[in-house]
Amino acid sequence: MTDLSALIKPATPTMETHAPGLALRSLVIGLTAFLTVVDLFATQAILPSLTRHYGVTPAAMGFAVNASTFGMATASLVVGLFSPHIDRRSGILLSLALLAIPTSLLASAPNLAVFTALRVAQGLCMASAFALTLAYLGEQCSAMDAGGAFAAYITGNVASNLVGRLISAAVADSLGLAWNFYLFAALNLSGAVLVYFTIGRVQPMHAMMPAAASPLKATIAHWRNPRLRAAFGIGFCILFAFIGTFTFVNFVLVRPPLALGMMDLGLVYFVFLPSVVTTLLAGRVASKLGTRPTIWGALAIAGLGLPLMLMPHLREVLTGMVLVGVGTFFAQAATTGLVGQAAADNRGIASGTYLACYFSGGLIGTAVLGRLFDAFGWHACVAGIGMALGVAALLTFALKR
């Protein structure tokens, strides 16, 4: 297989030409992302079944399933702080191999508490691999290649949302909940194998750079950067809105008047297919129009989908889901690329801090919007999602150079 590091030129202060093997590189980056986070949202496709299995409320089950974001926020921050001293290849490889353990144990989780703890453990492993891969790309890509590389990685993330949910719904419907988790454990191991053959060893950043500031000082410096601070807040709001939409819409889809079955619920997630295509364009659009107009446009598209999801007809609801998916993923790709550019140094720490904020948004979004959903219904939940998108749009003003 192809060594990914051979296809990516190290970043330099000057604008370089595109690295060779661009298509192959994008495929490998996207596939790595797919196998890293395929567990994250796939379980949302079987939320109604899990709710019945454990006999709990939608909010309780939604929080348990999305507890992985707590692990991801924690690991992103820790990995970011110690990023200069972590070998990228070994860290990614170990994280994906260990991820298979809690994934397989979910098949026999006896109660909701154990299920929640295992999802947190999954998040710790997923985020470690995710943060180290983003740091690797930020360090090894040239200035011209960075936007495309990050877009390819986020596109793999998008594809995992689509394919992962389809697989989860199909396997759970035909073979049961346990086999669903065994299959995803096998996919995690496949990701480790892919990394073993495609990512070469590179010098740790502490060996390549002169004495740098402590991780704490570097983190504080990043928070003092207005553009990075705004990007961290935007990331928080993006996953807050995304989680609220694609966690609790499942319960709307299986209730009257829509009343979809399990397999139909899985097929609904073809709504992510347009996002697989559009997200690849995020880097190119941001370089031509600028990051702020790109994010504003993406958030506006997501906002247009919210009233459609309140309609009683499946066509309108699916259209709304498409718009929210396209908008949030596009905004995420543009914001992720900005973090790599706005951080003058210690990019691994900057990426880890961004991901910690991003996944914290998912956890808090699940808790807040779950309470709204249980107490006041879907309309209140959608209103909360709209507020998060509005806050993200306001924060985008601070991205001006």
Number of C-alpha atoms within 10 A of each C-alpha: 8 15 16 18 18 16 20 22 19 18 18 12 7 9 11 15 11 17 17 12 13 15 11 13 23 22 16 23 25 24 21 26 26 25 25 30 27 24 28 23 22 24 24 27 29 25 21 20 17 19 17 12 12 14 13 13 14 22 22 19 24 26 23 23 28 28 27 28 32 24 26 34 27 23 26 34 25 20 26 28 23 15 29 23 13 18 16 24 19 16 18 28 20 16 23 29 18 19 27 24 18 21 22 20 18 22 16 12 16 11 11 19 11 15 22 20 19 24 26 24 23 29 29 26 28 30 32 29 31 27 31 27 25 24 23 24 25 26 22 20 24 23 22 17 23 23 28 24 26 30 28 29 27 27 30 28 25 28 26 27 28 25 20 26 27 22 21 26 28 21 18 20 17 12 10 15 21 16 16 25 24 17 16 22 24 16 20 26 20 18 24 23 14 18 23 18 12 20 24 15 13 13 12 15 19 14 10 10 9 8 8 13 12 12 17 12 12 18 19 11 15 25 16 11 13 16 21 26 18 21 27 27 18 28 26 25 30 29 28 27 28 24 25 28 25 17 25 25 20 20 18 19 22 16 11 10 11 13 14 18 14 21 19 15 22 25 18 20 20 19 20 22 17 15 24 24 14 15 31 24 19 29 28 15 17 22 13 10 10 14 22 21 15 23 25 20 16 25 26 18 21 28 22 17 23 22 15 19 24 16 13 14 12 17 12 16 21 20 17 25 27 21 24 29 28 26 28 27 29 33 28 24 26 30 30 23 24 22 23 25 16 18 19 10 15 25 24 30 28 30 31 31 28 29 28 28 24 26 30 23 28 28 27 22 28 31 21 16 30 25 17 19 23 16 12 12 15 22 15 16 24 23 14 21 25 20 14 22 25 17 14 25 20 12 20 22 13 15 17 10 6
